[in-house]
């Protein structure tokens, strides 16, 4: 949902491939923001109204950001691994995301301009779906790090320390 609570951003394949759209909460004013043959997904609103998303324009998924009207597209990540599921910090200064840079999914964080990428998790399981706490001090995420194939919810400090399991089985992280 947009910062003002009036619009939603979402992914749809209504034109034959996956694109990012926005519309008012009542379903009116539909606007397609991306238009290419690539897969675009995981839109996330910044506190100031920009939209980060994942797209596979170079053969693997990278993180992009654009204005809420689809203009001023900028690619924030550029590597051979998948970068996916961007999540803005409440102050808009950082973006957490999941990436396969070390061979499995881990949580990373970067400045909102794509600089200063930092890996926060490092284990043999998959860590994904980062979600910021409202105060911006912690990140919740889902992980199958215990190797049993089930995902549990974990919370860590924004620097990757003090990781705590919050439940026993099943679920994706969400602070709402």
C-alpha positions as CSV (number, residue, x, y, z in Angstrom):
1,X,0.0,0.0,0.0
2,X,1.2,3.5,-0.8
3,X,2.4,5.7,2.1
4,X,-0.8,7.7,1.9
5,X,-2.9,4.6,2.0
6,X,-4.7,5.4,-1.2
7,X,-3.0,3.1,-3.8
8,X,-1.7,-0.4,-4.1
9,X,1.1,-1.8,-6.2
10,X,0.9,-5.4,-7.5
11,X,2.1,-7.8,-10.1
12,X,-0.1,-9.1,-12.8
13,X,0.3,-11.1,-16.0
14,X,-2.8,-9.6,-17.6
15,X,-0.8,-8.6,-20.7
16,X,0.9,-12.0,-21.1
17,X,4.0,-11.4,-19.0
18,X,4.4,-10.3,-15.4
19,X,4.4,-6.5,-15.0
20,X,4.0,-4.0,-12.1
21,X,0.7,-2.1,-11.8
22,X,-0.8,0.4,-9.4
23,X,-4.4,1.3,-8.8
24,X,-6.6,3.1,-6.3
25,X,-8.0,1.0,-3.4
26,X,-11.4,0.9,-5.0
27,X,-9.9,-0.7,-8.2
28,X,-10.0,2.5,-10.3
29,X,-7.2,4.4,-12.0
30,X,-5.3,1.3,-13.0
31,X,-1.8,2.1,-14.4
32,X,0.8,-0.2,-15.8
33,X,4.3,0.9,-14.7
34,X,6.5,-1.7,-16.4
35,X,6.1,-2.9,-20.0
36,X,8.7,-5.4,-21.2
37,X,9.1,-9.1,-21.9
38,X,10.8,-9.8,-18.5
39,X,9.3,-11.0,-15.2
40,X,8.7,-8.1,-12.9
41,X,7.5,-8.8,-9.3
42,X,7.6,-8.0,-5.6
43,X,6.7,-4.2,-5.7
44,X,7.4,-2.4,-2.4
45,X,6.5,1.2,-1.6
46,X,9.1,3.5,-0.1
47,X,8.0,5.9,2.7
48,X,8.3,8.8,0.1
49,X,6.3,7.0,-2.6
50,X,8.8,5.3,-4.8
51,X,8.5,1.7,-5.8
52,X,11.3,-1.0,-5.5
53,X,10.7,-4.3,-7.3
54,X,12.5,-7.3,-8.7
55,X,13.0,-7.8,-12.4
56,X,15.0,-10.3,-14.6
57,X,16.0,-7.9,-17.4
58,X,19.6,-9.2,-17.5
59,X,18.8,-12.9,-17.2
60,X,18.6,-13.0,-13.5
61,X,16.6,-11.0,-11.0
62,X,17.9,-7.7,-9.8
63,X,16.4,-4.9,-7.6
64,X,15.1,-1.8,-9.4
65,X,13.4,1.4,-8.1
66,X,11.2,3.8,-10.0
67,X,8.9,6.7,-9.3
68,X,5.2,5.8,-8.5
69,X,4.3,6.7,-12.1
70,X,6.9,4.3,-13.6
71,X,9.4,7.0,-14.6
72,X,13.0,7.3,-13.4
73,X,13.8,3.6,-13.5
74,X,17.1,2.8,-11.8
75,X,18.8,-0.6,-11.4
76,X,20.1,-0.9,-7.8
77,X,21.8,-4.4,-7.9
78,X,23.9,-6.0,-10.6
79,X,25.3,-9.5,-10.1
80,X,24.9,-13.1,-11.4
81,X,22.7,-14.2,-8.5
82,X,19.0,-13.6,-7.9
83,X,18.2,-10.5,-5.9
84,X,14.5,-10.5,-4.8
85,X,11.8,-9.3,-2.5
86,X,12.9,-5.7,-1.6
87,X,11.6,-4.2,1.6
88,X,12.1,-0.5,2.5
89,X,13.2,0.6,6.0
90,X,10.6,2.8,7.6
91,X,12.9,5.9,7.1
92,X,13.5,5.0,3.5
93,X,17.3,5.0,3.8
94,X,17.8,1.2,3.5
95,X,16.4,-1.7,1.4
96,X,16.5,-5.2,2.7
97,X,16.3,-8.0,0.2
98,X,16.9,-11.7,-0.3
99,X,19.7,-13.0,-2.6
100,X,21.3,-16.2,-3.7
101,X,24.8,-14.6,-3.9
102,X,26.4,-17.3,-1.7
103,X,24.5,-20.3,-3.2
104,X,21.3,-20.2,-1.1
105,X,19.0,-17.4,-0.1
106,X,20.3,-15.0,2.5
107,X,19.2,-11.6,3.7
108,X,21.1,-8.5,2.6
109,X,20.6,-4.8,3.2
110,X,21.8,-1.8,1.1
111,X,21.5,1.9,1.0
112,X,18.4,3.1,-1.0
113,X,20.7,4.1,-3.9
114,X,22.1,0.5,-4.2
115,X,25.4,1.2,-2.5
116,X,26.9,-0.4,0.7
117,X,25.5,-3.9,0.2
118,X,25.9,-5.9,3.4
119,X,25.0,-9.6,4.0
120,X,23.1,-10.1,7.2
121,X,22.5,-13.8,7.3
122,X,24.8,-16.7,6.5
123,X,23.8,-20.3,6.9
124,X,23.0,-23.4,4.8
125,X,19.3,-22.9,4.8
126,X,17.2,-20.3,2.9
127,X,16.5,-17.0,4.6
128,X,13.9,-14.8,2.8
129,X,10.9,-12.5,2.9
130,X,12.5,-9.7,4.9
131,X,10.1,-7.3,6.7
132,X,11.2,-4.3,8.8
133,X,9.9,-3.5,12.3
134,X,8.0,-0.2,12.5
135,X,10.9,1.4,14.4
136,X,13.4,0.2,11.8
137,X,15.6,-1.5,14.4
138,X,14.9,-5.1,13.5
139,X,14.1,-7.3,10.5
140,X,11.8,-10.3,10.5
141,X,12.3,-13.0,8.0
142,X,11.4,-16.6,7.2
143,X,14.0,-19.4,7.2
144,X,14.4,-23.2,6.9
145,X,17.9,-23.0,8.5
146,X,17.2,-26.0,10.7
147,X,17.2,-28.3,7.6
148,X,13.8,-29.9,8.0
149,X,12.2,-28.2,5.0
150,X,9.8,-26.1,7.1
151,X,10.1,-22.4,7.4
152,X,10.0,-20.6,10.7
153,X,9.9,-16.9,11.5
154,X,13.1,-15.2,12.9
155,X,13.8,-11.7,14.0
156,X,17.3,-10.0,14.0
157,X,18.8,-6.6,14.6
158,X,19.3,-4.5,11.5
159,X,23.0,-5.4,11.6
160,X,22.3,-9.2,11.4
161,X,23.0,-9.9,15.1
162,X,20.7,-11.2,17.9
163,X,18.8,-13.7,15.7
164,X,15.8,-15.1,17.5
165,X,13.3,-17.8,16.3
166,X,9.8,-16.6,16.9
167,X,7.7,-19.7,16.1
168,X,8.2,-23.4,15.6
169,X,6.8,-24.2,12.1
170,X,5.3,-22.4,9.1
171,X,5.0,-18.8,8.0
172,X,6.3,-15.8,6.3
173,X,7.4,-12.7,8.3
174,X,5.1,-9.7,8.4
175,X,5.0,-6.9,11.0
176,X,1.4,-5.9,10.2
